[in-house]
Amino acid sequence: MKKRKLLGQISVFGSAIIFGFTPVLAAISYRGGNNGINMAFLRALLPIPLLLWIGRKMPWPRKGQWKRGLFAGCLSFGCMLLLYTSYEHISPGLATTLHFLYPMYVAVYEAARAKKRPGKRRVFGLSLAFAGTLLFIERGESGSFIGLGMAIGSGIFYAAYIIALGKEAKDPMPIFRLILLVSLSGVFMCGLLGVAMNKITFSISPLAWLCAISVTLFAAVLGSTLFQYGVRVVGEANAALFSLFEPIVSVLFSVWLLNDTLSVRKIMGSILILSSLFITQLPGKRKATVKGKG
């Protein structure tokens, strides 16, 4: 039992490293002629043959499931379009940190839906996150401001995607069919936008192709598999805590491989945001049950 739990923790931690490292690969591919919209398009297109082969014996979704899967795909790749494009303006590490505000948005939605006031700990966490976000805004950096907005917007789309998945779980379809529908939505959505903006290109350097393929295989296949396994073993709350390593890994790799520099303001902002996530993701204390003497 302990070995299985340890394996689950290692799996979630491994997925955090993968999801933290792949944004840096995407940014490296931009140096070889790739761009954010094209990266999102390739991220949707490349896994389709593998998904069709894996799910060849699985039943196809029903009509209602098709609609929900395609809608979830629009939300997922709306997130990817904003996040991948933000790498053209700010470092992947900072973008990933801001993207990771999405648990806050989900919490706000759930509180509003339940018509309940958020607890003191959640309000404190939201305040820290807001203060941390303000520290990323620096005067005279219009490109940074655009990237900042895109990274935050990607978190909003991802929060909506998570909410949509929660509704899909009430009438679930085979997981690889769902991923296929999400990818098909991404191909249509990113392809249409890319053609309109003249951003779709296959004329990228061999290194850019290697990075793009690696992002697809690592993020879509290995990272997702490790994370799903880890969640089943250690639970959602513990998995969420281990996932907080993702923006940390992304920041470290950005500094190491992309030679990014971090100002004191941005370091403080990152610390505040990560602290806010840690505070809000901690499981609540259980009330102790006191048994009387009989």
PAVOMAR-471559 format. One record per residue: z, y, x of N, C-alpha, C, O in turn. Coordinates in steps of 0.001 Angstrom, whole numbers, padded with zeros to 6 digits, always signed. Each point is the difference from the previous one (the first is absolute). Layout:
PAVOMAR-471559
ZYXZYXZYXZYX ...
//
This chain:
PAVOMAR-471559
+000000-001206+000829+000000+001206-000829+000000+001259+000865-000742+000944-000271 +001595-000934+001336+000065+001151+000888-001318+000190+000747-000457+001126+000201 -000152-002254+000212-001277+000093+000712-001085+000570-000899-000834+000788+000446 +000845-001189-001719-000993+000497-000957+000184+001499-000230-000973+000750-000078 +002243-000321-000030+000274+001422-000183-000439+000803+001216-000575+001081-000131 +000853-001624+001322-000415+000665+001235-001519+000101+000070-000542+001025+000414 -000144-002098-000822-001458+000012+000000-000529+001045-000977-001003+000664+000264 +001695-000528-001403-000402+001008-000976+000165+001408+000547-000857+000858-000210 +001964-000621+000917+000236+001315+000597-001034+000309+001073-000498+001122+000091 +000179-002131+000724-001017+000177+001042-001362+000291-000624-000774+000800+000525 +000489-001460-001657-001281+000204-000682-000140+001441-000495-001043+000627+000188 +002100-000103-000823-000050+001370-000502-000090+000991+001156-000752+000972-000062 +001530-001228+001120-000039+000875+001165-001389-000043+000646-000522+001028+000431 -000073-002231-000367-001347-000133+000549-001021+000764-000819-000908+000618+000555 +001049-000656-001882-000930+000737-000860+000157+001510+000207-000981+000742-000050 +002216-000295+000282+000231+001427+000248-000679+000449+001290-000545+001101+000070 +000580-001960+000951-000679+000316+001265-001511+000086-000223-000663+000908+000500 +000130-001872-001262-001446-000022-000272-000420+001238-000785-000958+000678+000369 +001683-000382-001463-000354+001150-000834+000256+001316+000726-000610+001015-000334 +001496-001019+001317+000230+001201+000782-001035+000189+001094-000291+001128+000398 -000270-002238+000092-000968+000049+001098-001428+000256-000472-000767+000674+000687 +000404-001209-001859-001387+000118-000470-000467+001442-000231-001180+000275+000215 +002045+000669-000644-000480+001379-000098-000479+000566+001335-000935+000799+000044 +001578-001215+001035-000416+000460+001327-001381-000568+000339-000835+000694+000580 +000600-001963-000946-001330-000586+000207-001058+000765-000774-001097+000237+000507 +001422+000151-001740-000945+000776-000806-000326+001321+000687-001161+000400+000074 +002196+000275+000429-000212+001276+000681-000844-000170+001262-000828+000858+000308 +001029-001955+000424-000806-000267+001199-001469-000206-000381-000901+000424+000723 +000672-001077-001864-001386-000246-000429-000732+001303-000313-001227+000054+000086 +001972+001002-000450-000644+001281-000303-000662+000592+001242-000966+000756-000096 +001500-001112+001257-000581+000505+001247-001344-000641+000293-000765+000499+000825 +000476-001606-001502-001269-000687+000205-000992+000205-001134-000925-000796-000168 +001111+001868-000618-000953+000329-001051+000449-000347-001408-000703+000302-000965 +001861-000929+000833+000502-000343-001326+000683+001227-000617+000232+000993+000690 +000087-001059-001978+000716+001084-000673+000879-000602-001097-000096-001192-000291 +000939+002002-000304+000973-000499-000962-000616-000673-001212+000455-001064-000419 -001495+001681-000152-000646-000570-001192-000718-001294+000355+000070-000972-000752 -000754+000949+001882-000699-001206+000430+000977-001119+000320-000284-001169-000260 +001465+001531+000838+001014-000993+000313+000517-000646-001278+000177-001217-000055 +000068+002031-000976+000454-000539-001283-001074-000886-000629+000315-001030-000597 -001586+001429+000730-001112-000801-000534-000080-001361+000697-000132-001033-000656 +000214+001038+001986-000034-001262+000748+001227-000851-000305-000087-001227-000058 +001230+001883-000135+001235-000715-000350-000138-000736-001334+000614-001047-000207 -001426+001606-000693-000253-000642-001296-001089-001059+000104+000092-001054-000630 -001120+001331+001421-001181-000867+000052+000204-001271+000816-000373-001087-000442 +000953+001214+001611+000053-001119+000937+000795-001215-000501-000390-001125+000312 +001483+001290-001070+000746-001198-000421-000645-000786-001141+000418-001124-000277 -001435+001695-000395-000539-000624-001218-000530-001418+000231+000338-000890-000781 -001157+000631+001820-000458-001384+000209+001149-000983+000194-000029-001104-000544 +001043+001500+001317+001152-000867+000229+000778-000234-001299+000442-001118-000263 -000274+002162-000544+000724-000127-001266-000747-000896-000982+000621-000774-000728 -001951+000872+000704-000801-000864-000874+000133-001458+000410+000064-000888-000850 -000022+000641+002168+000113-001381+000483+001395-000559-000283+000134-001140-000444 +000902+001938+000699+001364-000472-000230+000238-000294-001485+000645-000987-000350 -001171+001848-000507+000255-000145-001432-001094-000718-000764-000101+000134-001220 -000729-000903+001938-001167-000627-000647+000390-000976-001113-000782-000208-000928 +001963-000390+000999+000433-000965-001011+001009+000594-000988+000507-000698-000878 -000230+001975+001029+000956+000659-000886-000698+000500-001258-001167+000387+000064 +001849-000384-001204-000611+000501-001238-000249+001504+000075+000755+000734+000638 -001820-000289-001296-000315+001421-000012+000888+000716-001012+000399-000604-000995 -000083+001866+001224+000864+000751-000922-000648+000158-001375-001223-000043-000139 +002076+000228-000874-000491+000290-001345-000390+001466-000091+000197+000756+000950 -000755-000346-002100-000524+001351-000170+001066+001060+000258-000231+000951+000746 +001401-001119-001367+001074+000967+000200+000485+000043+001439+000346+001066+000509 -000319-002226+000152+000430-000069+001390-001005+000691+000919+000382+000637+000981 -001673-000769-001307-001032+000685+000768+000265+001509+000007-000047+000640+001050 +000323-000084-002224+000219+001445-000109+001206+000438+000814-000057+000996+000721 +001154-001748-000839+001211+000360+000733-000198-000128+001502+000489+000829+000767 -001215-001881-000341-000242-000194+001425-000868+001087+000599+000268+000486+001098 -001318-000103-001826-000895+001053+000488+000699+001357+000021-000219+000810+000901 +001067-000572-001913+000753+001266-000033+000989+000069+001163+000153+001040+000642 +000518-002170-000381+000914-000054+001143-000752+000253+001300+000521+000645+000909 -001749-001155-000823-000821+000222+001184-000338+001467+000204-000016+000485+001131 -000257+000228-002229-000281+001433+000106+001204+000747+000563-000149+000903+000824 +001337-001285-001273+001216+000638+000504+000237-000348+001471+000359+000864+000800 -000563-002147-000452+000222-000448+001371-000928+000706+000974+000432+000465+001055 -001721-000386-001414-000947+000608+000938-000036+001519-000116-000526+000671+000888 +001080-000117-001971+000258+001433-000005+001016+000336+001071-000110+001004+000703 +001122-001891-000596+001007+000129+001059-000647-000122+001374+000257+000824+000878 -001092-001842-000681-000591-000242+001320-000938+001124+000413-000034+000384+001169 -000729+000147-002125-000905+001104+000319+000781+001197+000530-000383+000605+001001 +001466-000271-001668+000805+001137+000429+000704-000284+001325+000036+000849+000891 +000525-002059-000771+000765-000327+001205-000907-000092+001222+000305+000588+001038 -001421-001321-001146-000903-000139+001139-000619+001335+000394-000207+000263+001185 -000092+000588-002179-000588+001300+000321+001032+000926+000627-000349+000875+000793 +001616-001060-001144+001047+000850+000589+000099-000196+001505+000439+000900+000716 -000852-002092-000221+000052-000264+001437-000950+000905+000776+000135+000152+001214 -001100+000451-001919-000924+000916+000663+000640+001371+000233-000539+000826+000736 +001694-000593-001369+000644+001308+000070+001370-000041+000655+000376+000939+000701 +000373-002010-000917+001329-000138+000605+000111-001397+000603-000835-000864-000266 +001855+000650+001068+000143-001293+000668+000324-001099-001011+000667+000262-001001 -001130-001488+001249+000311-001116-000905+001488-000215-000192+000443-000383-001083 +000338+000630+002142+001443-000179-000106+000619+000952-001010+000820-000409-000823 -001212+001690+000883+000534+000979-000938-000518-000272-001407+000739+000135-000975 -002019-000523+000870-000578-000288-001316+000710-001182-000658+000289+000036-001196 -000010-001076+001971+000683-001176-000537+001415+000344-000448+000473-000509-001016 +000205+001372+001771+001350+000418-000372-000008+000721-001341+000844-000266-000856 -001794+001177+000672-000095+000740-001261-000464-000914-001136+000460+000137-001134 -001352-001049+001430-000457-000961-001005+001175-000821-000523+000019-000396-001166 +000959+000143+002033+001119-000853-000366+000999+000684-000936+001077-000535-000260 -001435+001706-000239+000791+000625-001055-000221-000681-001349+000678+000320-000976 -001635-001269+000918-000355-000584-001293+001166-000678-000730+000003+000015-001231 +000997-000616+001918+001118-000557-000778+000728+001058-000819+000544-000296-001064 -000537+001535+001565+000626+001086-000738-000734+000261-001310+000627+000207-001039 -001961-000217+001092-000790+000270-001196+000203-001096-001045+000091+000273-001197 -000024-001505+001669+000241-001117-000917+001376+000143-000652+000162-000243-001196 +000826+000642+002004+001364+000174-000520+000044+001100-001058+000664-000144-001026 -001375+001244+001279-000039+001102-000967-000664-000455-001297+000459+000330-001093 -001550-001096+001230-000695-000505-001193+000902-000921-000818+000067+000110-001225 +000624-001017+001912+000869-000943-000705+001154+000716-000697+000389-000363-001110 +000155+001391+001777+001089+000758-000607-000490+000763-001226+000694+000069-001014 -001900+000507+001112-000566+000740-001133-000319-000936-001163+000224+000347-001160 -000747-001532+001472-000339-000950-001053+001252-000504-000706+000005-000180-001217 +001050-000046+001983+001259-000483-000587+000839+001137-000583+001040-000237-000614 -001507+001482+000815+000713+001178-000492+001428+000040+000543+000959+000288-000716 -000860-000586+002003+001295+000015+000669-000039+000994+001150-001026+000178+000657 +002154+000460-000429+000094+000893+001143+000150-000824+001280+000759-000969+000027 -001476+001347+001028+000163-000745+001259+001403+000147+000552+000633+001041-000181 -000134-002082+000858+001336+000032+000570+000117+001001+001136-000999+000517+000498 +002240-000253-000096+000250+000980+001058-000665-000393+001310-000529+000849+000718 +000558-002162-000406-000599-000457+001255-001500+000232-000001-000576+000380+001019 -000069-000612-002184-001448+000197-000084-000365+001473+000075-000998+000363+000623 +001803+000493-001256-000239+001435+000074+000145+000486+001439-000792+000815+000473 +001817-001327+000219+000202+000372+001400-001186-000451+000853-000467+000738+000868 -000019-001965-001126-001158-000511+000730-001247+000832-000247-000756+000277+000931 +000532+000128-002188-001152+000835-000335+000094+001360+000681-001009+000557+000433 +002217-000029-000340+000201+001297+000658-000324-000085+001490-000637+000890+000563 +001088-001978+000064-000317-000203+001422-001505-000134+000212-000554+000558+000947 -000101-001304-001836-001446-000193+000123-000752+001318-000159-000953+000268+000731 +001381+000547-001681-000634+001303-000214+000183+000901+001219-000939+000660+000445 +002155-000643+000086+000271+000816+001193-000821-000485+001188-000528+000805+000768 +000423-002130-000618-000797-000555+001094-001459+000351-000122-000654+000289+001002 +000121-000307-002230-001409+000347-000228-000263+001451+000371-001036+000304+000591 +001952+000594-000925-000170+001419+000324-000101+000233+001501-000693+000914+000448 +001388-001746+000329-000029+000160+001454-001363-000336+000596-000308+000412+001118 -000517-001165-001867-001328-000337+000503-000979+001156-000152-001053+000009+000637 +001391+000961-001471-000898+001130-000240+000198+001038+001091+001076+000583+000130 -002122-000360+000650+000071+000977+001079-001073+001060-000205-001109-000310-000434 +001434+001544+000741-000934+001101-000192-001201-000121+000926+000096-000454+001140 -001246+000887-001689-001202+000058+000818-000682-001331+000221-000914-000087+000820 +001332-000966-001532-000617-001311+000160-000585-000446-001337+000585-000831-000694 -001761+001396+000331-000604-000326-001286-000377-001471-000078+000144-000630-001047 -000633+000077+002172-000362-001420+000009+001209-000878-000251-000078-000995-000721 +001200+001372+001325+001223-000752-000193+000462+000082-001448+000504-000973-000560 -000686+002162-000045+000408+000176-001391-000833-000886-000923+000530-000582-000947 -001840+000478+001221-000872-000872-000797+000421-001458+000166+000108-000735-000981 +000127+000320+002222+000434-001366+000259+001334-000302-000646+000223-001097-000512 +000668+002085+000539+001306-000145-000641-000153-000283-001486+000631-000912-000535 -001481+001706-000137-000230-000194-001429-000616-001349-000306+000368-000647-000980 -001316+000213+001826-000646-001295-000211+000994-001150+000154-000001-000940-000796 +000848+001019+001825+000978-001069+000239+000997-000099-001150+000341-001097-000441 +000128+002255-000044+000924+000000-001139-000713-000521-001250+000567-000783-000761 -001812+001220+000554-000774-000469-001154-000235-001492+000033-000016-000650-001045 -000168+000090+002246-000208-001443+000111+001232-000757-000489-000116-001071-000597 +001293+001632+000854+001230-000625-000473+000090+000010-001517+000484-000957-000604 -000954+002047-000018+000008+000093-001461-000919-001062-000598+000366-000664-000969 -001561+000503+001544-000931-001025-000475+000579-001394+000189-000161-000865-000861 +000843+000643+002003+000551-001327+000259+001150-000309-000951+000170-001142-000427 +000619+002166+000096+001074-000187-000977-000591-000394-001354+000524-000887-000674 -001616+001549+000277-000661-000347-001258-000567-001418+000053+000002-000713-001004 -000487+000310+002179-000523-001362+000193+001107-001037-000187-000211-001029-000641 +001395+001304+001203+001133-000917-000133+000410-000129-001475+000286-001097-000481 -000263+002227-000219+000349-000011-001421-001026-000810-000790+000354-000752-000908 -001637+000914+001266-001053-000759-000675+000143-001494+000269-000236-000813-000893 +000620+000443+002119+000208-001410+000330+001165-000582-000798-000027-001166-000394 +001048+001990+000160+001128-000464-000791-000422-000359-001417+000502-000967-000574 -001424+001744+000008-000493-000298-001343-000921-001213+000021-000021-000788-000945 -000747+000641+002037-000908-001145+000129+000775-001300+000095-000481-001050-000426 +001700+001119+000994+000806-001205+000199+000430-000642-001323+000391-001168-000026 -000463+001930-001074+000358-000552-001310-001048-000996-000490+000304-000885-000799 -001526+001032+001276-001081-000936-000322-000783-000248+001284-001137+000452+000131 +001744-001175+000827-000560-000092+001349-001268-000842+000086-000209-000935-000774 -000623+001297+001736-001176-000785+000345+000214-000550+001406+000910+000458+000691 -001713-001423-000241+000128-000492+001382-000056+001151+000994-000851+000882-000117 +001753-000884+001095+000160+001131+000899-001284+000365+000738-000297+001181+000183 -000471-002194+000244-001228+000309+000743-001084+000556-000909-000889+000712+000468 +000945-001025-001770-000918+000616-000955+000359+001473-000181-000879+000855-000106 +002178-000571+000072+000439+001386-000120-000440+000812+001216-000507+001113-000139 +000704-001673+001326-000415+000700+001222-001507+000215+000009-000485+001031+000465 -000260-002024-000989-001461+000130-000074-000390+001152-000917-000874+000793+000349 +001506-000688-001515-000310+001096-000931+000348+001350+000612-000725+000979-000181 +001829-000934+000901+000394+001233+000678-001063+000396+001031-000362+001171+000110 -000132-002157+000642-001029+000268+001009-001309+000436-000640-000670+000896+000514 +000296-001518-001627-001233+000385-000700+000088+001444-000488-000971+000751+000090 +002129-000369-000604+000201+001400-000408-000156+000922+001193-000600+001070-000101 +001153-001500+001250-000077+000812+001204-001421+000179+000493-000376+001087+000437 -000422-002153-000503-001401+000091+000433-000747+001026-000852-000713+000856+000523 +000887-000956-001838-000689+000925-000910+000483+001430+000197-000803+000924+000130 +002115-000750-000109+000599+001335+000079-000293+000677+001338-000471+001137+000040 +000755-001849+001060-000217+000570+001331-001488+000138+000311-000428+000961+000638 -000358-001946-001103-001438+000058+000231-000636+001180-000701-000831+000700+000580 +001221-000471-001841-000551+001118-000766+000366+001330+000644-000850+000875+000161 +002118-000730+000206+000443+001237+000632-000637+000172+001378-000386+001106+000378 +000278-002205+000368-000576+000067+001337-001464+000379-000002-000447+000772+000847 -000310-001316-001805-001426+000344-000103-000153+001460-000405-000851+000711+000533 +001678-000265-001480-000083+001383-000471+000318+000985+001126-000581+001083+000067 +001502-001464+000813+000412+000897+001083-000672-000355+001332+000306+000592+001035 -001230-001567-001075-000725-000424+001204+000958-000475+001092-000150+000350+001170 +001137-001155-001575+001005-000497+000935-000143-001489+000314+000651-000496+000920 -001490-000226-001666-000165-001427+000240-000917-000210+001196-001124+000502+000020 +001596-001234+000967-000801-000276+001188+000383-001350+000586+001165-000398-000003 -002191-000298+000509+000234-001245+000726-000318+000187+001483+000124-000928+000799 -000537+002150-000450-000336+000321+001395+001244+000503+000721+000116+001182+000326 +000800-002095-000087+001215+000339+000730+000074-000866+001254-000690-001015+000097 +001500+001400+000836+000067-000696+001283+000597-001391-000167+000686-000268-000986 -000944-000627+001954+000608-001346-000061+001529+000049-000100+000597-000810-000710 +000038+001749+001413+001458+000125-000074+000434+000411-001404+001004-000489-000519 -001773+001395-000091+000326+000434-001359-000122-001162-000979+000822-000141-000906 -001856-000700+001090-000171-001184-000852+001162-000971+000195+000525-000557-000964 -000133+000364+002214+001112-000903+000292+001285+000493-000666+000753-000789-000571 -000510+002093+000649+001194+000570-000622-000062-000130-001519+000998-000337-000636 -002167+000601+000055-000141-000079-001456+000209-001421-000504+000676-000216-001006 -001259-000749+001707+000169-001408-000389+001450-000428+000182+000543-000739-000822 +000078+001203+001895+001402-000350+000253+000908+000561-001087+000929-000674-000445 -001195+001908+000016+000785+000597-001084-000098-000854-001254+000999-000256-000673 -002235-000188+000362-000216-000814-001193+000731-001323+000076+000712-000375-000931 -000885-000342+002048+000598-001330+000127+001519+000065+000087+000701-000774-000650 -000195+001712+001465+001446+000086+000188+000704+000506-001255+000995-000579-000437 -001519+001668-000146+000678+000605-001147-000200-000807-001270+000959-000281-000719 -002217-000096+000436-000311-000647-001279+000417-001457-000039+000340-000516-001064 -000359-000157+002210+000273-001436+000011+001375-000303+000593+000903-000436-000714 -000744+000664+002012+001225-000406+000683+001214+000811-000461+001030-000575-000353 -001145+001895+000353+001128+000837-000380+000472-000259-001423+001198-000126-000251 -002147+000047-000680+000359-000238-001399+000641-001365-000191+000952-000139-000768 -001470-000872+001463+000554-001347-000120+001428-000055+000525+000880-000573-000643 -000647+001168+001813+001347+000018+000577+000985+000733-000916+001133-000441-000194 -001586+001560-000360+000889+000788-000851+000352-000752-001281+001162-000035-000405 -002171-000567-000233+000256-000731-001244+000954-001165+000236+000890-000256-000810 -001082-000449+001926+000905-001111+000325+001416+000524+000235+000973-000572-000491 -000869+001660+001243+001310+000558+000298+000742+000442-001243+001209-000208-000109 -001926+000824-000844+000621+000448-001241+000579-001182-000770+001092+000097-000561 -001815-001207+000530+000472-001177-000727+001255-000593+000633+000825-000592-000695 -000677+000747+002007+001131-000618+000704+001219+000914+000027+001109-000438-000307 -001305+001711+000674+001143+000898+000192+000224+000937-001174+001020+000688-000045 -001950-000642-000910+000166+000869-001153-000626+001372+000209-000276+000407+001128 +000055+000306-002247-000686+001288+000048+000813+001071+000719-000558+000789+000763 +001878-000751-000999+000832+001052+000595+000011-000103+001527-000193+000996+000697 +000420-002202-000189+000013-000190+001456-001378+000225+000602-000122+000543+001098 -000914-000959-001817-001367+000214+000480-000304+001491+000103-000663+000441+000939 +001152+000336-001915-000223+001444+000024+000662+000635+001216-000560+000906+000618 +001762-001386-000275+000697+000543+001173-000762-000293+001287-000154+000880+000847 -000328-002122-000698-000760-000357+001197-001327+000761+000062-000509+000279+001085 -000045+000053-002253-001277+000721-000034+000126+001408+000546-001006+000617+000351 +002231-000094-000270+000193+001348+000527-000367+000083+001477-000133+001098+000542 -000031-002250+000118-000444+000014+001397-001476+000399+000112-000461+000383+001076 -000282-000474-002193-001438+000273+000046-000329+001402+000497-000773+000125+000950 +001323+000950-001549-000324+001331+000533+000508+000221+001417-000610+000740+000771 +001731-001382-000420+000519+000132+001369-000994-000592+000995-000306+000606+001027 -000193-001805-001351-000992-000662+000857-001263+000850+000110-000580+000130+001078 +000161+000448-002208-001212+000813+000000+000156+001241+000872-000927+000372+000719 +002084+000266-000776+000260+001175+000837-000020-000378+001477-000606+000702+000810 +001264-001806-000451+000072-000424+001399-001384-000339+000555-000335+000396+001116 -000475-001132-001899-001339-000357+000462-000906+001230+000075-000880+000067+000858 +001088+000910-001755-000795+001232+000048+000264+000767+001283-000925+000517+000627 +002191-000447-000239+000363+000691+001236-000532-000759+001211-000467+000605+000965 +000540-001938-001022-000399-000830+001140-001515-000075+000174-000508+000228+001098 -000215-000544-002164-001436-000258+000102-000868+001224-000259-001100+000105+000543 +001584+000825-001371-000803+001171-000334+000467+001256+000723-000566+001078-000177 +001617-001232+001005+000549+001131+000761+000426+001154-000903-000125+001168+000369 +000629-001506-001556+000474+001036-000905+001306+000590+000519+000815-000689+000614 -000641+001960-000873+001244+000666+000371+000776+000337-001273-000588+000386-001010 +001876-000529+001064+000849+000285-001146+000864+001219+000292+000751+000026+000975 -000870+000991-001838+000872+001161+000140+001393-000356-000500+000195-001001-000690 +000763+001836+001049+001389-000230-000434+000071+000019-001525+000723-000793-000603 -001485+001714-000024-000006+000093-001468-000464-001312-000628+000601-000474-000964 -001665-000112+001505-000547-001216-000586+000903-001213+000263+000101-000900-000833 +000542+000890+001986+000964-001074+000271+001154+000069-000993+000411-001018-000557 +000108+002224+000338+001084+000180-000959-000455-000355-001417+000746-000607-000769 -001987+000996+000433-000536-000328-001316-000111-001497-000212+000321-000510-001073 -000780-000197+002111-000118-001457-000084+001368-000647-000187+000155-000929-000793 +000837+001429+001533+001351-000557-000098+000565+000200-001410+000624-000903-000556 -000846+002091-000017+000504+000285-001342-000657-000892-001045+000673-000519-000890 -002004+000338+000998-000713-000825-000970+000423-001459+000109+000248-000653-001013 -000164+000139+002242+000411-001391+000184+001448-000202-000457+000337-001043-000562 +000518+002045+000807+001387-000094-000469+000061-000035-001516+000784-000745-000588 -001628+001569-000042-000015+000030-001466-000445-001341-000574+000540-000463-001005 -001522-000154+001645-000476-001302-000460+001075-001064+000195+000210-000845-000870 +000465+000889+002008+001058-000972+000271+001129+000128-001029+000522-001002-000490 -000157+002234+000175+001087+000240-000956-000367-000512-001391+000809-000654-000658 -002023+000951+000215-000393-000390-001353-000322-001480-000130+000061-000549-001100 -000406-000112+002216-000351-001421-000064+001206-000911+000164-000096-001197-000270 +001246+001743+000713+001179-000840+000141+000439-000531-001359+000064+000758-000967 +000239-002053+000882+000464-000535-001272+001343+000601-000385+000838+000289+000854 -000656-000111-002137+001253+000575-000485+001159-000976+000165-000191-001213+000093 +001389+001772-000060+001187-000830+000147+000317-000727-001300-000070+000579-001084 +000410-001819+001206+000389-000765-001172+001484+000220-000289+000829+000111+000904 -000537-000054-002179+001401+000159-000380+000760-001292+000237-000438-001078-000402 +001575+001198+001056+000795-001183+000307+000668-000516-001262+000458+000780-000835 -000405-002073+000703+000658-000614-001147+001386-000465+000410+000143-000864+000865 +000870+001434-001484+001380-000318+000344+000564-000988-001023+000068+000290-001195 +000322-001425+001674+000575-001015-000890+001511+000105+000006+000621+000073+001060 -000030-000066-002243+001461+000061-000108+000630-001347+000292-000640-001044-000130 +001875+001080+000519+000722-001260+000241+000360-000651-001315+000466+000671-000921 -000675-001953+000826+000240-000672-001244+001172-000778-000095+000260-000601-001043 
//
